[in-house]
Amino acid sequence: MKERNAIELYDTTLRDGTQGEKINLSVQDKLLIAEKLDEFGADYIEGGWPSSNPKDEEFFRKALSLRLSNAKICAFGSTARKPDNIANDPNLAGLLASETPVITIFGKTWKAHSAVSLGLCDEENAELIYRSVEHLKKEGREVLFDAEHFFDGYKDNPAFAIKMLLSAEEAGADRLVLCDTNGGTLPNEIYEIVKDVASSTTVPLGIHSHNDGDLAVANALSALRAGAMHVQGTINGIGERCGNANLISIIPNVVLKMNGRFRHKLQLNQLTPLSKFVYEILNMPPDNRAPFVGRSAFAHKGGIHVSAVMKESSLYEHIDPKSVGNRQRVLVSELSGQSNIRYKANELGINLPADNAALFKTLVQRIKTLEHEGFQFDVAEASFELLLRHQLGQFKPFFTVLESKLHIESGKNRESVDQAVLKIEVCDEIELTAADGDGPVNALDKALRKSLRGFYPEIRSMRLVDYKVRVLEEKKGTSAKVRVLIESSDGQNSWSTVGVSPNIIDASLQALSDSINYYLFTYRTEKANRLSTAQSAS
């Protein structure tokens, strides 16, 4: 991208993003996201359609009190319904009542939509656009015109599509935003059409692309290359149908790959936290495989890759993960070599002997054997750390499960009862404990904790937050092995553990035991380190 005017960043997460399936934001949610977007450096934040629902009207009322440093709040709506009743049009009146400094209105630029949906001839549609924009401009607002279905309209009838744009331009529109509303246009088409439109108008152009062809980001970048200077999208690409152009991917591509710059200096190293923040507000799990910000975006698994990454990370990473607030990760699996083990040990603060080839061979072979049996350490790093420390003689289990029994009683007209009985050895003492639960695994978890609380009261602060089971040998039916993955948390940190067995209870017990052992090891290690630091200081 040649050096030129800075690009404007227009976020429509709060409006177009909420049209996605299973996406819902409260007024407070929208206010929190707006503040975060402003802090990040967005130029425009589209808050919603004030005439469409009470929630958006409340948002705009409360948004007046926001103290924004960078962004302008924008209200969204359509042109008037009829060209001869502009002053009394309820939609335009609602847009003005929102008191936003910026208003975006969309109008028909595909002849078929104008004729069929609105029943207007070419001149009437052009007049409708002109008079709607003119009315808002007379009220002193910055007006952005979204040319709805523009690329489909251009391919169908270029003269009509451009005529509608020029009508908005003549009325004083500040930006002409070309919309790929159906999301079916290809990047090369976007580039050529934007180049042609740029030669026909003097008003700055924008791009608004949808992801129905999985090309929304590519289309937005193509439009910017062709001369657009205003880009619209949503955080994490949420939106109607397949979503909108993902600003989380557009931004680093523009800054790091295209030598472009945005109008405000963006906090690029906060890109990953911004993505996670919006997912958290939406109560949705982050996409681990998302480019730039996903947990797996800079994760390396193959031993050859890891060996090269340890020498020079750019050999297998297209950017520095820290530039977008992410981090490099190395996974341990059956594909691992010595480089993976060394990297993970260093990451965990474990000193490995540099010249012990036999130890490394044993570790690598042990991991490969366990993964062949069904264990998966790249998603259960706590279990891997315990395995590594045990092999090095740095960890000894805090307890041993000697026996486990489950009693499950159910039937017609009978209340279901699940009870676990555990015989555990702790500090050379034998504990026999029983506990009821909501299901056998919950009963097992309760019995295990109950038997350990007297010895290790600190486990009261940890809890199980996720439990997943996968059948590994489906063709064997009910005799197949299962893999259990457990995620636990103490409210500040979380960790994952794994268990594998033909018996789902045994697999669950393995993962639960690892989870508690890992917490006790890290808790006591940190406590010992704090005590040592305090004694050194005194």
C-alpha positions in Angstrom: 0.0 0.0 0.0 1.5 3.3 -1.1 1.8 6.0 1.6 -1.4 8.1 1.6 -4.1 9.4 3.9 -4.7 7.5 7.1 -7.4 4.9 7.2 -10.6 5.4 9.3 -11.6 2.6 11.5 -15.4 2.1 11.8 -16.7 -0.5 14.2 -20.2 -1.9 13.9 -20.0 -4.6 16.5 -22.8 -3.0 18.5 -25.1 -2.9 15.5 -24.3 -5.2 12.7 -22.5 -7.6 15.0 -25.6 -8.1 17.2 -27.5 -9.3 14.1 -25.5 -12.6 14.3 -27.2 -15.8 15.6 -26.9 -16.2 19.4 -25.4 -12.7 19.8 -27.1 -10.6 22.4 -25.8 -7.5 24.2 -27.4 -5.5 27.0 -27.2 -1.7 27.1 -24.5 -2.0 29.7 -22.6 -4.5 27.6 -22.7 -2.1 24.7 -21.4 0.8 26.8 -18.5 -1.3 28.1 -17.5 -2.3 24.6 -17.8 1.2 23.3 -15.4 2.5 26.0 -12.9 -0.3 25.1 -13.1 0.4 21.4 -12.4 4.1 22.1 -9.5 3.2 24.3 -8.1 1.0 21.5 -8.3 3.8 19.0 -11.4 3.4 16.8 -12.7 6.4 14.9 -16.3 5.6 14.7 -18.5 3.3 16.9 -21.9 2.4 15.4 -24.2 2.0 18.3 -27.4 0.7 16.7 -30.6 1.7 15.0 -32.4 4.1 17.3 -35.8 3.8 15.6 -35.8 0.0 15.7 -36.0 -0.9 19.4 -36.0 0.6 22.9 -32.6 -0.9 23.8 -30.8 1.1 21.2 -32.6 4.2 22.1 -31.5 3.7 25.7 -28.0 3.1 24.6 -27.8 6.4 22.7 -29.2 8.3 25.7 -26.6 6.8 28.0 -23.8 7.1 25.4 -24.1 10.9 25.7 -22.4 10.7 29.0 -19.5 8.6 27.8 -16.2 10.5 27.9 -14.6 9.3 24.7 -11.1 10.3 23.7 -10.9 9.1 20.1 -14.2 7.8 18.7 -17.5 9.3 17.6 -20.7 7.5 18.3 -22.7 6.9 15.2 -26.4 6.2 14.7 -27.5 3.9 11.9 -30.7 3.8 9.8 -32.2 3.9 6.4 -33.1 6.7 4.0 -36.6 8.1 4.2 -39.4 5.9 2.9 -40.8 8.4 0.4 -39.0 11.3 -1.3 -42.0 13.7 -0.8 -42.2 13.3 3.0 -38.6 13.8 4.2 -39.3 16.2 7.0 -41.8 14.0 8.7 -40.1 10.6 8.2 -40.0 8.8 11.5 -36.7 7.0 10.8 -34.8 10.2 10.0 -36.4 11.9 13.1 -35.2 9.0 15.3 -31.7 9.3 13.9 -31.6 13.0 14.7 -33.1 12.4 18.2 -30.2 10.2 19.1 -28.1 13.3 19.2 -25.0 11.6 17.7 -22.5 13.7 15.8 -22.4 11.1 13.0 -25.3 9.4 11.2 -25.0 6.5 8.7 -27.9 5.8 6.4 -28.2 3.1 3.8 -29.9 3.4 0.4 -30.6 1.1 -2.5 -27.9 1.0 -5.2 -29.0 -2.3 -6.8 -31.7 -1.5 -9.4 -33.6 -4.6 -8.7 -34.0 -3.7 -5.0 -35.1 -0.2 -5.8 -37.7 -1.3 -8.3 -39.0 -4.4 -6.5 -38.6 -3.5 -2.8 -39.4 0.2 -2.9 -41.3 0.3 -6.2 -39.3 3.4 -7.3 -38.0 4.4 -10.7 -34.4 5.4 -11.1 -35.0 9.1 -10.6 -37.2 8.6 -7.6 -34.6 6.5 -5.9 -31.9 9.0 -6.6 -34.1 11.8 -5.2 -34.9 9.7 -2.1 -31.2 9.3 -1.4 -30.4 13.0 -2.2 -33.1 14.4 0.0 -32.4 12.1 2.9 -28.7 13.0 3.0 -29.5 16.7 2.5 -32.0 16.7 5.4 -29.4 15.2 7.8 -26.7 17.5 6.6 -28.8 20.6 7.2 -29.1 19.5 10.8 -25.3 19.7 11.1 -24.5 16.0 11.2 -21.6 14.2 9.6 -23.3 11.8 7.2 -22.0 8.5 5.9 -23.9 6.9 3.0 -23.9 3.1 3.0 -24.5 2.0 -0.6 -26.4 -1.2 0.2 -25.8 -4.2 -2.2 -23.4 -1.9 -4.1 -21.2 -4.6 -5.7 -24.1 -6.8 -6.8 -25.8 -3.6 -8.1 -22.7 -2.5 -10.0 -22.3 -5.9 -11.7 -25.9 -5.8 -12.7 -26.1 -2.1 -13.8 -23.0 0.0 -13.2 -24.6 3.2 -14.4 -27.5 2.9 -11.9 -25.2 2.1 -9.0 -22.8 5.0 -9.6 -25.7 7.4 -10.2 -27.0 6.6 -6.7 -23.6 7.3 -5.3 -23.3 10.6 -7.1 -26.8 11.6 -5.7 -25.5 11.1 -2.2 -22.3 13.0 -3.0 -24.3 15.9 -4.5 -26.4 16.1 -1.3 -23.2 16.5 0.8 -22.4 12.9 2.1 -19.1 12.9 3.9 -18.3 9.2 3.0 -19.5 6.8 0.4 -19.3 3.3 1.8 -19.5 0.5 -0.7 -21.3 -2.5 0.8 -20.9 -6.2 -0.3 -24.1 -6.9 1.6 -24.5 -10.5 0.3 -20.8 -11.3 0.8 -20.4 -13.0 -2.5 -18.0 -10.8 -4.4 -14.4 -11.9 -5.1 -11.3 -9.8 -4.1 -10.3 -9.1 -7.7 -13.8 -7.8 -8.4 -13.7 -5.6 -5.3 -10.4 -4.1 -6.4 -11.5 -3.3 -10.0 -14.9 -1.9 -9.0 -13.5 0.3 -6.2 -10.8 1.6 -8.6 -13.5 2.5 -11.1 -15.7 4.2 -8.5 -12.8 6.2 -7.2 -12.4 7.8 -10.6 -16.0 8.8 -10.6 -16.3 10.6 -7.3 -14.3 13.0 -5.1 -15.9 11.8 -1.8 -13.7 9.4 0.3 -14.7 5.8 -0.2 -15.3 3.1 2.4 -15.8 -0.6 2.4 -18.3 -2.8 4.3 -17.9 -6.5 3.5 -19.7 -9.6 4.7 -18.2 -13.1 5.0 -20.5 -15.4 3.1 -17.7 -16.4 0.8 -15.1 -16.5 3.6 -13.5 -13.4 1.9 -14.6 -10.5 4.0 -11.2 -9.6 5.2 -9.6 -10.2 1.8 -12.2 -8.0 0.2 -11.7 -5.2 2.7 -8.0 -5.3 2.1 -8.5 -5.3 -1.7 -10.7 -2.2 -1.4 -8.1 -0.4 0.7 -5.5 -1.2 -1.9 -7.8 0.2 -4.6 -8.1 3.5 -2.8 -10.8 3.2 -0.1 -9.7 5.0 3.1 -12.5 4.0 5.5 -13.1 0.3 6.6 -16.0 -1.1 8.5 -16.2 -4.4 10.4 -16.8 -6.0 13.7 -14.6 -7.4 16.5 -14.0 -11.1 16.0 -16.1 -11.0 12.7 -19.4 -11.5 14.4 -22.5 -10.6 12.4 -25.5 -11.7 10.4 -25.3 -15.1 8.6 -21.5 -15.8 8.3 -20.5 -12.6 9.9 -18.8 -9.3 9.0 -15.3 -8.4 8.1 -13.1 -9.2 11.1 -11.4 -6.0 12.3 -9.1 -8.2 14.5 -7.6 -9.5 11.3 -7.8 -6.4 9.1 -6.0 -4.2 11.5 -2.7 -6.1 11.8 -2.7 -6.9 8.1 -2.9 -3.2 7.3 -0.3 -2.1 9.9 2.2 -4.9 9.7 1.8 -6.2 6.1 0.6 -3.3 4.0 2.5 -0.4 5.5 -0.7 1.4 6.2 -1.7 3.6 9.1 -4.9 4.4 10.8 -6.1 7.9 11.7 -5.6 7.3 15.4 -2.6 5.4 16.8 -4.0 2.0 17.6 -3.0 0.0 20.7 -1.9 -2.9 18.5 -0.4 -4.8 21.4 -3.9 -4.8 23.0 -5.5 -6.6 20.0 -5.6 -10.0 21.7 -7.0 -8.6 25.0 -9.6 -6.7 22.9 -10.7 -9.8 21.1 -11.0 -11.8 24.4 -12.8 -8.9 26.1 -15.6 -8.9 23.5 -15.8 -12.7 23.6 -16.2 -12.5 27.4 -18.9 -9.8 27.2 -20.7 -12.0 24.7 -20.3 -15.0 27.0 -18.7 -17.0 24.1 -15.5 -19.1 24.1 -12.6 -17.5 22.2 -11.7 -19.0 18.9 -8.4 -20.8 19.6 -7.6 -21.0 15.9 -8.3 -17.3 15.1 -5.4 -15.7 13.2 -3.2 -13.2 15.1 -5.1 -13.5 18.5 -6.1 -17.2 18.9 -4.4 -19.4 21.4 -3.1 -21.6 18.6 -2.0 -18.8 16.3 1.6 -19.1 17.3 1.5 -22.7 18.7 4.2 -25.1 17.4 3.9 -28.9 17.7 6.3 -30.6 15.2 9.8 -31.2 16.6 11.6 -29.8 13.5 9.5 -26.6 13.7 10.3 -26.1 17.3 14.0 -26.7 16.8 14.0 -23.9 14.2 11.8 -21.6 16.3 14.2 -21.8 19.2 16.9 -20.6 17.0 15.0 -17.9 15.0 11.3 -17.6 15.6 10.7 -15.7 12.3 11.5 -18.9 10.4 8.0 -20.3 11.4 6.1 -17.2 12.6 4.9 -14.5 10.2 4.9 -11.8 12.8 6.2 -11.3 16.4 3.3 -12.6 18.6 4.0 -9.8 21.1 3.1 -7.1 18.5 -0.5 -8.1 18.7 -0.6 -9.0 22.4 -0.3 -12.8 21.9 2.5 -15.2 22.8 4.4 -18.1 21.3 3.5 -21.6 22.6 5.1 -25.0 22.1 3.0 -28.1 22.3 4.0 -31.5 23.6 2.7 -34.5 21.7 3.6 -37.6 19.8 5.2 -35.3 17.2 7.6 -33.8 19.8 11.3 -34.0 19.8 13.9 -32.9 22.3 13.4 -29.3 21.2 9.8 -29.3 22.4 10.8 -30.8 25.8 13.5 -28.2 26.3 11.2 -25.3 25.2 8.4 -26.4 27.6 10.8 -27.0 30.4 12.3 -23.5 30.0 8.7 -22.0 29.8 7.8 -23.8 33.1 11.0 -22.7 34.8 12.4 -26.3 35.0 16.2 -26.7 34.6 17.1 -29.6 32.4 20.6 -31.0 32.2 22.2 -30.0 28.9 24.2 -33.2 28.3 21.9 -36.0 29.5 20.9 -37.6 26.1 19.5 -40.7 27.8 17.1 -38.6 29.9 15.8 -36.8 26.9 15.4 -40.0 25.0 13.4 -41.5 27.9 11.2 -38.4 28.2 10.4 -38.2 24.5 9.7 -42.0 24.3 7.5 -41.8 27.4 5.4 -39.0 25.9 5.1 -40.7 22.5 3.9 -43.9 24.2 1.3 -42.2 26.3 0.0 -40.2 23.3 -0.2 -43.4 21.4 -2.4 -44.8 24.2 -4.7 -41.8 23.9 -3.3 -39.1 26.1 -3.2 -35.6 24.7 -0.7 -33.3 26.4 -1.0 -30.2 24.1 -4.3 -29.5 25.7 -3.4 -30.8 29.2 -0.2 -28.9 30.0 -0.6 -29.4 33.8 -0.5 -33.2 33.4 2.6 -32.8 31.2 4.3 -30.7 33.8 3.6 -33.3 36.5 4.9 -36.0 34.2 8.1 -34.0 33.5 8.8 -33.1 37.1 8.1 -36.7 38.2 10.7 -38.0 35.7 13.2 -35.5 37.0 12.5 -36.4 40.7 11.0 -33.0 41.5 7.5 -34.1 42.2 5.9 -36.9 44.2 2.1 -37.3 44.4 0.5 -35.9 47.5 -1.9 -38.8 47.7 -2.6 -42.3 46.2 -6.0 -43.6 45.4 -6.0 -47.3 46.5 -9.6 -48.2 45.8 -12.6 -46.6 44.2 -16.2 -47.8 44.2 -19.3 -46.3 42.6 -22.9 -47.0 43.6 -25.5 -46.0 41.0 -29.2 -46.6 41.7 -32.0 -45.6 39.3 -35.2 -46.9 37.8 -38.8 -46.2 37.3 -40.4 -44.5 40.4 -37.0 -44.4 42.1 -34.9 -41.4 42.8 -31.5 -41.6 41.2 -28.6 -41.9 43.6 -24.9 -41.7 42.7 -22.4 -42.4 45.5 -18.6 -42.7 45.3 -16.5 -44.5 47.9 -12.7 -43.9 47.9 -9.9 -45.4 49.8 -6.9 -43.1 49.8 -3.5 -43.1 51.3 -2.3 -39.6 52.4 0.9 -39.1 54.5 1.0 -42.8 55.4 -2.6 -42.6 56.6 -5.5 -44.4 55.1 -8.8 -42.5 54.5 -12.1 -44.1 53.6 -14.6 -41.6 52.3 -18.0 -41.6 50.7 -19.9 -38.8 49.0 -23.1 -38.4 47.0 -23.2 -36.3 43.8 -25.1 -35.2 40.8 -23.8 -38.0 38.6 -20.9 -40.4 39.1 -18.1 -38.0 38.2 -19.5 -35.3 40.6 -19.7 -37.9 43.4 -16.1 -38.9 42.6 -14.9 -35.3 42.7 -16.7 -34.7 46.0 -15.4 -37.8 47.7 -11.8 -37.0 46.6 -12.0 -33.5 47.9 -13.7 -34.6 51.1 -10.9 -37.1 51.9 -8.2 -34.5 51.2 -9.5 -31.4 52.9 -8.3 -32.3 56.3 -4.7 -32.7 55.0 -4.7 -30.0 52.4 -7.3 -27.3 53.3 -6.1 -25.1 50.5 -8.0 -27.2 47.9 -11.2 -25.5 49.0 -10.3 -22.6 46.7 -10.1 -24.7 43.6 -13.0 -25.9 41.5 -13.7 -27.9 38.3 -14.9 -25.5 35.5 -15.0 -27.8 32.4 -15.3 -31.6 31.8 -15.0 -33.2 28.4 -15.1 -36.9 27.3 -14.1 -38.3 23.9 -14.4 -41.9 22.8 -11.0 -42.9 21.2 -11.7 -46.2 19.6 -15.3 -45.8 18.3 -15.3 -49.2 16.4 -14.9 -51.0 19.7 -18.2 -49.6 21.0 -18.7 -49.7 24.7 -15.3 -51.3 25.3 -13.5 -48.4 23.7 -11.0 -46.2 25.5 -12.2 -42.7 26.5 -10.1 -39.6 27.1 -11.3 -37.2 29.8 -10.1 -33.6 29.8 -10.7 -31.5 32.9 -10.1 -27.7 33.3 -9.8 -26.4 36.9 -9.4 -23.0 38.4 -8.7 -21.2 41.7 -10.3 -18.0 40.5 -7.1 -16.5 39.2 -5.4 -19.3 37.2 -6.7 -22.2 35.3 -5.1 -25.5 34.3 -6.0 -28.6 32.3 -5.4 -32.3 33.0 -6.1 -35.5 31.2 -6.9 -39.2 31.9 -7.3 -42.2 29.6 -8.9 -45.6 30.3 -11.5 -48.0 28.9 -13.3 -47.1 32.1 -14.7 -43.5 32.1 -14.6 -43.4 35.9 -11.0 -44.4 36.0 -10.1 -41.8 33.3 -12.0 -39.2 35.3 -10.2 -40.1 38.5 -6.8 -39.8 36.7 -7.6 -36.3 35.5 -9.1 -35.2 38.8 -6.1 -36.5 40.7 -3.7 -34.7 38.4 -5.7 -31.5 38.8 -5.5 -31.6 42.6 -1.8 -32.7 42.6 -0.9 -29.9 40.2 -2.7 -27.3 42.4 -1.1 -28.5 45.6 2.4 -28.5 43.9 2.1 -25.0 42.5 0.4 -23.6 45.6 3.1 -24.9 48.0 5.9 -24.0 45.6 4.7 -20.4 45.4 4.2 -20.3 49.2 7.8 -21.6 49.8 9.2 -19.1 47.3 7.4 -16.2 49.0 8.7 -17.3 52.4 12.2 -17.6 51.1 12.0 -14.1 49.5 10.7 -12.7 52.8 13.5 -14.3 54.8 16.1 -13.0 52.4 14.7 -9.5 52.6 14.8 -9.6 56.4 
